[in-house]
Amino acid sequence: MEPLVRCLYDLRTYDYYLNLVEQGTTKEDSNAFLHRTGKNLWAVLANWKQAPLRYRGQFDWVMAHARRAFPDLIDTIEFVGGEAFIYPPGATDPADGFPPPRQPAGLLTGLLQLTAIIGAKPFSVLAFDEMENQLHPHAIRVIIEAMREQSAERDLLIILTTHSPIVMNEFKGYESGFYLLETTDGRPVPIALDAARPEAWLSHFDLGALYEREKFSAPGGPLQGPMAKP
């Protein structure tokens, strides 16, 4: 029972409340890991920045991947008087930093995703509902790459639900980790895409294009929408 208990204890599901994130305060009780709503994002990041050895450079990891995902929007974050300020590339003056309410929703979402990933314990299970929400296609690709990196390094199981062809296209070559929540022949679900459709046929198409053409998870099926594991 120990592996099951550990899995359930370390399970994290995320459904973000951006209105709470936009408040920009570090005054939260919990700063060890990201809350499922993301409400303590700034407290977590401030804690990681203040103690880089204890937290294994997690703040720097988030910043490095955020710069790649949002190259025009962020260089670093500073915390002053319990408030967060995000600085764009090339900032040279303290006044160049802007608080979270003045940031795009996509940038805030990306910071939430990255913080959740790097803050997870080894062997944890993380689940993200519609991870593509608010994100530019470039940011989606960078964040999925970061998920794969950390999944491989720390044996994380990361589950995504999506209706985005952009996300699906990132799973070409990873069809065994791409699951459908519907079948046309009564087989149990979820079922891996390469078990539901011929592998040779799948190799000719981008998965997002197949979804757009209603070759799987079409409206009217018993259950709709795929699930994937980076």
N, C-alpha and C positions, 0 to 999 in steps of 0.2 A: 504493500500500500504506500510505502514511502515515496516512490517516484510519482504516483498519482497525486498525493497530498502536496508534494513540492511543486508539481505542475500547476495545480489549482491555486496554490498560495501565490505563485509568481505570475499568474495570469493578469495581464493588463489590457483593458479595452478602452479605446479612446473615441470620444464624441465631443469635440471641442465647443466651448462657449466663447466665441470671440469677443462678446461684449465684456466678459470678465477679464480677458487677456488685455484688452485695450485700456484697462484702468492703469496698467503700467506700474503697479506697486510691488515692492519686494516684501511687504509686511504680511506674510502668510505663515501659519503655524508649521506647515510641512514643507521642507525643502530637500528631503532626501531623494525623492523621485517625483516625476511629473504626475499630478492628479489627472484623473480620467477626463476632466473638463478642460484641463490646461490652465486653471485659474492661478496656479502657483508658478507659472513659467519663469517669471522674473526672479522670484525668490530662489528657485533652483539654479538658474544661470549665475546669479550673484554669488551664491554659495560656492559653485564650482570655480568661478573666477578667483575668488578670495583664497581658495585652498587647492591650487593646481596639483600638488603632489598627492594629497589625500584622494582627490577625484580623478587622478590619472590623465590630466589634460583634457577632460571632457569639454570644458568651455572652448578651448582652442579647436577641438575637433568640430564642434558645432559651427564655430565661426568659419573654419576652412571650407566646409561644405556649403554653408550659407553663401559665402562669397562666390562659389562656383554656380550655385543655383540662381542667385540674384546679383549678378556682377555689377549692376548699375545702382543698387539700392543699399548695400551694407558693406561696411568694412569692420566695424567692431561695435560693441555695446558698453557703455559706462553706466555706473550706478551711483547716483548722487542723492543723498538725503532720503534714501528709501525709494527712489524713483528711477526708472530705466530711461536711457536716452540712446537712440540708435544713430550711428554716424555713417554717412555715405563715403564711398571712396574719395580720397583727396581732401577730406575735411582737415582743417588746420586751426579752427577756432572752436572754443567750447560751445558757442552759439550755433554751430553747424549741426549739432545733434538735435533730433526731434523725438518726442515721446511716442509711445505706441498708438495713441489715438490718431496721429498724423501719418501713420504708416499704412501701406496697402495691405488688404486682408491676406493676399497671397504670401507676402513676406512673413506675416505673423503665423500663418498656417505652416509654412516651411520650417520656421524655428521650432514650432511645436513638434512636428514630425521628427526632426533631427534630435531634439532633446529627449523625446520618448525613446528613440532607438538607442542612443549611446548610454542612456541612463538605465537601461534594462540589465538585470543580472544575467550571468551566463545560464543557459538552458531555459530561459524564460519563454513564455508565449505572449506575443503582442498581437492585438487585433485592431485594425483601422477600418472604419466604415467610410466608404467613398473617399479614399485618400486623395483623390484628384481635385476635390473641391477647392476653388479659389486659385489653383496653381496653373502657371504657364506650362506648356508642354516641355520646355527645356528644364524647368524646375522639377517636373515629374520624373524625368529621366535621371537627373542627378540624385534625387532622393531615393529612387528605386535602386540605383547603383550603390548608394550608401547602405541601404537595407541589406543588400546581398553581401556587401563587405562585412558588416557586423554579424550577419547570420552565420557566415562561414567561420569567422574568427571566434565567436563565442557561443556557437550552437544555439542560436535563437530560432524559434519558430515564429515567423511573421505572417499573419493572415490578412489579406486585403479583400474587401468587397468593392466591386467597381461596375460602372456602366460606361467607362471611358475607353474608346478605341485606342487612345494614346497609351494608356496603361497596358491594355491587352497586347499592343504591338511589342512591348518590352518583354513579352514572354515567348516570343518566337525562339525556338530552341530549348524552351523550358516547359513544354506542353505537359509533362508529367506532373508539374506543380500547379497546373491551371485546371480548376475544377468547375464543372457545370452543376447547376442546381435544378436541372431538368433533363429528362430523357424522353425519347419518342417510342421506346420499346418496353417501358415498364421496369427497366433495371434500377436497382437502388441508387440513390443519390446521397451526397455529392459523388460525382464520377470524374476521373481525370479525363481531360480533353483527348489525349492520345489513346485512351481506351474507348472513347465514345465515337471517335472519327478516325479514319485510316491515316496512319502516320505519313504515308507517301503523299496523300492528298493534302494534308496540312502543310507539308514542306513547300508547297507552291504559293502559299498565300500568307499575308500578314493577318494575324488573328483579329485585329481591329476591323480590317476590311471584311472578314467573314461575319463578324458580329453585325456590322452595318448592313450587310446583305441578308441578314436573318438566317444564316446557315447554322446557327445555334442560339439558344436562349431567345427564340423569337416570341413576340407577344402571342398570348393564347396558350402557351405551354403550362404545365402543371405548376412549375415554379420558374421564376425568371431571374436572370443575372448570374454571372460567374463569380468565382472566388479563386484567389491565387495566393501562392506562397513564393515570395522572392527567393 
